[in-house]
Each structure stands twice: as structure tokens, then as C-alpha cells.
Amino acid sequence: MAKVNFTVGRVNGHSCPAGKLQAFLWDSNASGLGLRSTGAGAQSYIFQGKLNGATMRITIGSPKNWDIDDARDEARRLQRLIDAGKDPREDAADQRAALAARKAEAERQDVTFADAWAAYVTDLETKPSPKTKRPRSTQYIEDHRKLAAPGGEKKKRGKGMTSQGPLYALMPLKLSDMTGDAIAAWMEGEVADRPTSVAYAYRMLKAFAGWCHGQAKFKALLPDDCYSSQKVTALLPSVKTPEGDCLEREQLPAWFKAVRAQPNPVAAAYLQGVLITGPRREELAELRWECVDLKWNKIKLRDKVEGSRTIPLTPYFRSLLLELKRFNETPPSPKQLRKMEAKGVTWRPSPWVFFSNASESGHIEEPRFAHEAAIEAASLPHMTLQGLRRSFGTLAEWLEVPAGVVAQIQGHKPSALTEKHYRRRPLDLLRKWHARIEAWMLKEAGIDFEPEQASNSFSAYDPDYI
């Protein structure tokens, strides 16, 4: 292999003879450096060497981009790697991988709270809860979206525009910039106007931080003190049960009268169901007909602790569900059916007990409007929906119902060793007490109801519907 001293003239004058695919010119100044010319007229500097007895050839680059001295330096570098027992190709691959890793880490460091929060909400929506092994509720997912919403949209119900979510101000921040000082500054600007919302947002932020720690893409980006800093916890508003957030016995007549007068029978039945059965608001809102047994008088609710629980279906509440069943299974008028057919929509009964044509989920999602309207109509003090659930347990004490019975119906964890390990109350025993609670509430409310009405009033409809 003849070698010559590379000069600009020799490099420019080198070409591939006619009839050949490629031709090489080798430099006498740098070991392994060559110039390759192809039949198509392309030129490139190459390096050729041997490692462990095997010949390798590596392209350096075009003479248009590399001058002779730079090409020699690169050839010498490649030769030094071979002399050290390293494969230059593997070294180049390692450098590319390192560069890609640095680039990926730089991009990871630039991840904003908005990006990570969107991924978090998607994860909540598509994966079951590790605690209950069940999908999260629609309301729970919607709460997360509202916390980060920019606001300024027309309200779906009521007048005016939606408010900006408390977490929206944090959305542009990089995760790495969400220090305790930054979170404390955010809380200072929010806590005075909406302390309850900020406390709720803080709990969600804390859960989000734990989720980030388990995600490779977001791990170690959030500062450790983002929610645990003393500056943050000092600003955290205390969440106390509102004083009087519970129905009193003498308020039952006014409350039942106002609720039963609601124009929406679904909302009226739902609110009465919350008081009579004491569930969490989402548990009852997401009740499906397939979970209602009108033959054996029981309903199966989603439970955030156990996954699901079965409770008695009391006579009066059963009568309300039978009315909803009749209403749900009554088809629209012929005129409405024709309009639906023209739009390619097929009518069918809703699978939800507390159905709603206005919500995307198909079931009632925001019963607070009906609840607040009833409270106002009854001239009662302000009370939350959670207050109705609280009222069930509180009013049950008038009958000296065992606390464990109330807890089992409401889906509370057992609070004592005996309750946890030695009490397994069958449904019939729960029904004995639950029916007494309902009957007492109706008596105090002045509602004349006989248990037989729950089955006789709707004899035209199949009572075995599940």
C-alpha cells in the first residue's frame, strides 16, 4: 500500500479510475489515514486499522468539512484507542449514548409542573387505585382537572364564568423550581381567599409528589421540601368540620319537605338517599342498576376502603328507586324519538340509578345545586353534602344503634380491635337497625309511609329487576 504526503493538490486531484467502484490514497504522515474516492465522484477521509487481528474501516468525513491536519489528528486519536485495546466504534457509540443521555436529562430537568400534572391525571384516569384495586371515581378525576383549570369558561350550571383553579398558578414552574419557598409564596397568595380549596390542593400536591418519586421520568426532580418545608406547613389552613354541619332532629320536617318538593326527582331521591343510607357522595352517585337488588332488598356500593360493600335497601328508599326505575324506563315521546333517530341516536334506559342527561358521565355529578336550593327553601343553616352523611351517624344515636352497625353501613374502617376482628354482621342484622333508622327519620319528618308502599305502589313493573 503506497503512501504519499497529503497535500491540498493531491487531495483535490485524487479520483476514482473509470470502471472501478472506489480508489484509495494513503497518507504517509498519519498512520491509517486514507482518502477514498468513489465512481460517483464522492470523497471522504477514512481511517483503517487492526484490532485483535481484524481490520476495521471508519469514515472520518468529507475533505469539504475536514482539512488535512484535522483529519490527521482524528486518525491519530483513533489509532491511540486501538493501541489501548479499545474499539473506536464502541467508543463513538458510548459518546453518542452519553450525549443522548445528557440531552434527555436536560429535557427532563426542563419538565414543567403542567407536563407532569397532565401525566399524573392520565395515570389516575387509566389505572386502578393501588389501595382499592378499583378505578378512581369520575368526580375524583374531575377534581384534579378543576384544581389546575385556567378558569374563565362559561359555567355549565348557573351564571357567570368558572374560577381559576388554585394550582393553575404553579403550572409554568419547572418541577426543579418548586421549592418550599416557591410553594410557600404560592400559598400566601391563595390561602386568604380560599383556604379550604388550598388545603385540598395541598393534599393533592402531596400525593402528586409521591407519584413523581415512583416515575423514572420525574424522579428526583421535585425538591424534597416542596410540601414538607416549615414555611409551607405553617401556612397550611386547618380544615375543621363547619360548626353545625349536621341536621338536627327538629330540622327533619323542613328538610324533607324542601327536598321532596325539588323539581328534579333524581336529585330529590339522591339527597334523601344520602341522608337515609349515609354513603360518600360519589358512592351513591355512581350506583348502577345492576348493583340494585329489588328482590332481596340490597344495594352494592363502591367503597374506597374495601372496594365495595353491600348494605340494606330500606323500604322508603326502595320506593324512591322504584319511581326512578319507572321514570328511567319510560321512553321519550314519539316526536322526541324521531328527532333522536334523525341524529342517529338510539334510545335506551340509563344504566345509572341517578341518571343525568346533562353530565358527560351519564349520572348525577353535581348535586350541590339541588342541595343548596333545598337548604335555602327550608330556611336551614348552611350545610355541606358531607353534613348529610354525618347526619346519618349522628341521628342514629337517638335510637342507640350500635356504633359498629352505623360504621359498617357507612363504610368506615372498624375503630376497635373487637370490631375489626370479631364482628361480622350479616345483612339481615344491618337491615334490622337500618330500617329502624329510616322509619324514625320519616316519623320525625312527619312523612306517612307504610313499608308495604315500597312494593305495592309499582306493581306494574318487574320487582325482580337487577
C-alpha positions in Angstrom: 0.0 0.0 0.0 1.9 3.0 -1.3 1.7 6.2 0.8 2.1 9.8 -0.1 2.3 13.0 1.9 -1.2 14.5 1.7 -1.3 18.0 0.2 -4.3 20.1 -0.9 -3.4 19.5 -4.6 -3.1 15.7 -4.2 -6.4 15.5 -2.2 -8.2 17.6 -4.8 -6.6 15.7 -7.7 -7.5 12.2 -6.5 -10.3 10.5 -8.3 -11.6 7.0 -9.0 -10.5 5.5 -12.3 -13.2 4.6 -14.8 -14.6 1.1 -14.3 -13.9 1.0 -10.6 -16.2 1.5 -7.6 -13.7 3.2 -5.4 -10.0 4.1 -5.1 -7.8 4.9 -2.1 -4.9 7.3 -1.4 -3.0 6.8 1.8 -1.2 9.4 3.9 2.5 8.9 4.9 2.2 11.3 7.8 -0.6 9.8 9.9 -0.9 6.0 10.3 -4.2 4.6 8.9 -5.4 7.9 7.3 -6.7 7.4 3.8 -8.7 9.3 1.2 -11.5 7.4 -0.6 -12.9 8.4 -3.9 -15.9 6.7 -5.5 -17.0 6.2 -9.1 -19.8 8.7 -8.4 -17.3 11.4 -7.6 -17.7 11.4 -3.7 -14.6 11.8 -1.5 -14.1 11.2 2.2 -11.3 10.7 4.7 -11.2 7.3 6.3 -9.2 5.5 9.0 -8.2 1.9 8.6 -6.6 -0.1 11.4 -6.5 -3.5 13.1 -7.8 -4.6 16.4 -7.3 -8.1 17.6 -6.3 -9.2 14.1 -9.4 -7.8 12.5 -9.3 -4.9 10.1 -11.8 -2.1 10.6 -12.5 1.0 8.5 -14.1 4.1 9.9 -15.3 7.2 7.9 -13.9 10.5 9.2 -15.6 12.9 6.9 -15.5 14.8 3.6 -12.5 17.0 2.6 -15.0 19.8 2.3 -15.5 19.7 6.0 -12.2 18.4 7.2 -8.8 20.0 6.4 -5.8 17.7 6.2 -4.4 18.5 9.7 -7.7 17.9 11.4 -8.1 14.6 9.5 -4.6 13.5 10.7 -5.4 14.4 14.3 -8.6 12.3 14.2 -6.7 9.4 12.6 -4.1 9.6 15.4 -6.8 9.7 18.0 -8.4 6.6 16.6 -5.1 4.8 16.4 -4.4 5.6 20.1 -7.7 4.0 21.0 -6.7 0.9 19.1 -3.3 0.9 20.8 -5.2 1.0 24.2 -7.2 -2.1 23.2 -10.4 -0.1 22.6 -12.7 -0.3 19.6 -13.2 3.2 18.2 -16.7 2.3 17.0 -17.7 1.3 20.5 -16.2 4.5 21.9 -18.2 6.5 19.4 -21.3 4.7 20.3 -20.6 5.4 24.0 -20.2 9.0 23.2 -23.4 9.1 21.3 -25.2 7.4 24.2 -23.7 9.8 26.7 -24.7 12.7 24.5 -28.3 11.4 24.2 -28.4 10.8 28.0 -27.2 14.4 28.7 -29.8 15.7 26.2 -32.6 13.6 27.8 -31.6 14.7 31.3 -31.5 18.3 30.2 -35.0 17.9 28.7 -36.1 16.1 31.9 -34.8 19.0 34.0 -37.0 21.3 31.9 -40.2 19.4 32.6 -42.9 21.8 34.0 -45.5 21.1 36.6 -48.1 21.3 33.9 -46.5 18.5 31.9 -46.1 16.3 35.0 -49.6 17.0 36.3 -51.2 16.1 33.0 -49.3 12.8 33.0 -50.4 12.3 36.6 -54.1 12.9 35.9 -53.9 10.5 32.9 -52.4 7.9 35.2 -55.2 8.3 37.7 -57.8 8.1 35.0 -56.4 4.9 33.3 -55.0 2.9 36.2 -56.8 1.4 39.2 -56.1 2.7 42.7 -53.3 0.6 44.3 -55.3 0.8 47.6 -58.7 -0.3 46.4 -57.8 -2.0 43.1 -60.7 -0.2 41.5 -60.9 2.7 39.0 -61.0 6.2 40.6 -64.3 8.0 40.5 -65.2 10.4 37.8 -65.6 13.1 40.4 -62.1 12.5 41.8 -60.6 12.9 38.3 -62.7 16.0 37.7 -61.5 17.5 41.0 -57.9 17.2 39.8 -58.7 18.9 36.5 -60.5 21.7 38.3 -57.6 22.3 40.6 -55.4 23.1 37.6 -58.0 24.7 35.3 -57.3 28.2 34.0 -60.9 29.3 34.5 -62.7 31.9 32.5 -65.1 29.4 30.9 -68.9 29.7 31.0 -70.3 27.6 33.8 -72.2 24.5 32.7 -74.7 25.2 35.5 -75.6 28.6 36.8 -74.5 32.0 35.6 -71.0 33.5 35.3 -67.6 32.1 34.5 -65.6 29.4 36.1 -62.8 30.4 38.6 -59.2 29.7 38.1 -58.0 26.5 40.0 -55.7 27.1 42.9 -52.9 25.0 41.3 -53.0 26.9 38.0 -50.5 29.5 39.2 -47.9 26.7 39.6 -48.3 25.2 36.2 -45.5 27.1 34.4 -42.9 26.3 37.0 -40.3 23.6 36.4 -40.5 20.8 38.8 -37.0 21.5 40.0 -38.1 25.1 40.8 -40.9 24.0 43.1 -39.0 24.6 46.3 -40.5 25.1 49.7 -40.1 28.8 49.3 -41.9 28.8 45.9 -44.8 26.7 47.3 -45.0 29.0 50.4 -45.2 32.1 48.2 -48.0 30.5 46.2 -49.9 29.6 49.4 -49.6 33.1 50.8 -51.3 34.4 47.7 -54.1 31.9 47.8 -54.9 30.9 51.4 -56.6 34.2 52.4 -59.2 34.0 49.6 -60.0 30.2 49.6 -58.4 28.3 52.5 -60.5 25.2 52.0 -59.6 24.9 48.3 -55.9 25.5 49.1 -55.9 22.8 51.8 -57.4 20.4 49.3 -54.9 21.4 46.6 -52.1 20.9 49.1 -53.2 17.3 49.8 -53.4 16.6 46.1 -49.9 18.2 45.6 -48.5 15.9 48.3 -50.0 12.8 46.6 -48.6 14.0 43.3 -45.1 14.4 44.8 -45.3 10.7 45.9 -46.3 9.6 42.5 -43.4 11.6 40.9 -41.0 9.7 43.1 -42.0 6.4 41.6 -41.8 7.6 37.9 -38.4 7.4 36.2 -39.2 10.5 34.1 -39.9 12.7 37.1 -38.0 11.1 39.9 -35.7 13.4 42.0 -36.9 16.5 40.1 -39.2 17.8 42.9 -37.2 19.3 45.8 -37.6 17.4 49.0 -39.1 20.3 50.8 -41.7 21.2 48.3 -44.5 20.3 50.7 -42.7 19.5 53.9 -41.0 22.8 54.5 -41.9 24.5 57.7 -42.7 27.6 55.7 -45.3 25.6 53.8 -46.8 23.7 56.7 -47.0 26.9 58.8 -49.3 28.4 56.1 -51.5 25.3 55.7 -55.0 26.2 56.8 -56.6 23.8 59.3 -59.6 22.0 57.9 -62.3 21.8 60.6 -65.8 20.5 60.3 -68.1 23.5 60.0 -69.9 24.2 63.2 -73.4 22.7 63.0 -72.7 20.8 59.7 -75.4 18.3 60.6 -79.2 18.0 60.5 -80.9 18.2 63.9 -84.0 16.2 64.7 -86.3 19.1 64.7 -85.0 20.2 61.3 -86.0 16.9 59.6 -89.6 18.1 58.7 -88.4 21.2 56.9 -85.6 19.4 55.2 -87.6 16.5 53.8 -90.4 18.9 52.7 -87.9 21.1 50.8 -86.1 18.1 49.2 -89.3 16.3 48.2 -90.5 19.5 46.5 -87.5 19.6 44.2 -88.5 19.7 40.6 -85.8 17.1 39.7 -86.9 13.7 41.0 -83.4 12.2 40.5 -81.8 14.9 42.7 -84.6 14.6 45.3 -84.1 10.8 45.5 -80.3 11.2 45.6 -80.3 13.7 48.5 -82.8 11.6 50.5 -80.6 8.5 49.8 -77.5 10.3 51.2 -79.3 11.0 54.5 -81.0 7.7 54.8 -78.0 5.5 53.9 -75.1 7.7 54.8 -72.7 7.0 51.9 -70.0 9.1 50.4 -71.4 11.4 47.7 -69.6 9.6 44.8 -70.5 6.1 46.1 -74.2 6.9 45.7 -73.9 9.0 42.6 -72.1 6.1 40.8 -74.7 3.5 41.7 -75.7 1.3 38.7 -79.0 -0.6 38.3 -77.0 -3.8 38.1 -75.9 -3.2 41.7 -79.5 -2.8 43.0 -81.3 -5.9 44.0 -85.0 -5.1 44.4 -85.9 -8.7 45.1 -83.7 -9.2 48.1 -83.6 -5.5 49.0 -79.9 -4.7 49.0 -77.5 -2.5 47.1 -73.9 -2.8 46.4 -71.9 0.4 46.7 -68.3 1.2 45.6 -66.2 1.6 48.7 -62.9 3.5 48.9 -61.7 1.3 51.8 -62.8 -2.2 50.9 -63.5 -1.8 47.2 -67.2 -2.4 47.6 -69.8 -3.0 50.3 -73.4 -4.3 50.4 -76.0 -2.5 52.5 -79.7 -3.0 53.0 -82.2 -1.3 50.8 -84.7 0.2 53.2 -88.4 0.3 52.3 -88.8 4.1 51.8 -85.6 4.4 49.8 -86.7 1.4 47.8 -89.9 3.2 46.8 -87.8 6.2 45.6 -85.7 3.9 43.5 -88.7 2.2 42.0 -90.0 5.6 40.9 -86.7 6.3 39.3 -86.8 2.9 37.6 -90.2 3.7 36.2 -89.0 7.1 35.1 -85.8 5.8 33.6 -87.6 3.0 31.6 -90.3 5.3 30.2 -89.3 6.0 26.5 -89.4 9.6 25.1 -92.4 10.8 23.2 -92.7 9.7 19.5 -91.7 13.1 18.4 -88.5 13.0 20.6 -87.7 9.5 19.3 -88.0 10.7 15.7 -85.6 13.5 16.5 -83.1 11.1 18.1 -83.4 8.7 15.1 -82.6 11.6 12.8 -79.4 12.3 14.7 -78.5 8.6 14.6 -79.1 8.2 18.4 -80.8 5.1 19.8 -82.8 5.5 23.0 -82.1 3.0 25.8 -82.6 3.2 29.6 -79.7 4.5 31.5 -77.5 2.0 33.4 -77.2 4.6 36.2 -79.7 4.8 39.0 -79.2 8.6 39.5 -79.0 9.3 35.7 -78.4 12.7 34.2 -78.6 13.8 30.6 -76.6 16.9 31.3 -73.4 15.2 32.5 -70.8 13.5 30.4 -70.7 10.5 32.7 -74.4 9.9 32.4 -75.0 10.1 36.1 -75.5 12.9 38.6 -72.2 14.7 39.3 -73.0 18.0 41.0 -75.9 17.6 43.4 -74.9 20.6 45.4 -77.2 22.9 43.4 -80.3 20.9 44.4 -78.9 20.5 48.0 -78.3 24.2 48.5 -81.6 25.1 46.9 -83.4 22.8 49.4 -81.4 24.2 52.4 -82.4 27.7 51.3 -86.1 26.8 50.8 -86.2 25.1 54.2 -84.5 28.2 55.8 -81.9 26.0 57.4 -78.3 26.9 58.2 -75.7 26.2 55.6 -74.7 22.5 55.4 -72.5 20.5 53.1 -73.3 17.3 51.4 -70.8 15.6 53.8 -73.0 17.0 56.5 -75.9 14.8 55.3 -73.6 11.8 55.6 -72.6 13.0 59.0 -76.3 13.4 59.9 -77.0 9.7 59.3 -74.5 8.7 62.0 -75.5 11.4 64.4 -79.2 10.9 64.2 -78.8 7.1 64.6 -77.7 7.8 68.2 -81.3 8.8 69.0 -82.1 5.1 68.6 -78.9 3.9 70.4 -77.8 2.0 67.3 -74.5 0.2 67.9 -71.7 2.3 66.5 -70.3 -0.7 64.6 -73.6 -1.0 62.7 -73.5 2.6 61.6 -69.8 2.3 60.6 -70.5 -0.8 58.6 -73.4 0.8 56.7 -71.4 4.0 56.0 -68.2 2.2 55.0 -65.9 3.3 57.9 -63.0 1.3 59.0 -63.5 -0.6 62.3 -62.2 1.6 65.1 -61.6 -1.1 67.7 -59.9 -4.5 67.9 -63.1 -6.3 68.6 -64.9 -4.6 65.7 -62.0 -5.3 63.3 -61.5 -9.0 64.1 -64.6 -10.3 65.9 -67.7 -8.6 64.3 -69.1 -9.8 61.0 -72.6 -8.6 61.0 -74.8 -10.2 58.3 -77.0 -8.1 56.1 -80.2 -9.1 57.9 -78.8 -7.7 61.2 -77.9 -4.5 59.5 -81.3 -4.3 57.9 -83.0 -4.6 61.3 -81.2 -1.5 62.5 -81.2 0.4 59.2 -85.0 0.0 58.8 -85.5 1.4 62.3 -83.3 4.4 61.5 -85.2 5.2 58.3 -88.6 4.7 60.0 -87.6 7.0 62.8 -86.4 9.7 60.4 -89.7 9.6 58.5 -91.7 9.7 61.7 -89.8 12.8 62.9 -90.2 14.4 59.4 -94.0 13.8 59.6 -94.0 11.6 56.5 -96.8 9.0 56.5 -95.2 5.9 54.8 -96.0 2.3 55.2 -93.4 -0.3 54.2 -96.0 -2.0 52.0 -96.0 1.0 49.8 -92.5 0.2 48.6 -93.8 -2.9 46.8 -97.5 -2.3 46.1 -97.3 1.2 44.5 -95.5 0.0 41.4 -97.0 -3.5 40.8 -97.0 -2.8 37.1 -93.2 -3.0 37.0 -90.9 -6.0 37.4 -89.7 -6.1 41.0 -87.0 -8.6 40.1 -85.1 -6.1 38.0 -81.4 -6.0 38.9 
